[in-house]
């Protein structure tokens, strides 16, 4: 599931690059964290869920950045 998310992040990164969009969106990340905490039914507590998803989001953002950098390097080569 996480690798599939990474594949989506690569595609999203390319789209964001084409549209000159920022990769980091604090409002969107806050919305995602709010949603996962609200959907939490345990046994992990809300803080644990939030920490896990913060890490997943960090890695997703890193994957998007790498995709954008790779595309940029191809364009300048």
Beta strands, then each sheet from edge to edge (+ up, - down):
end
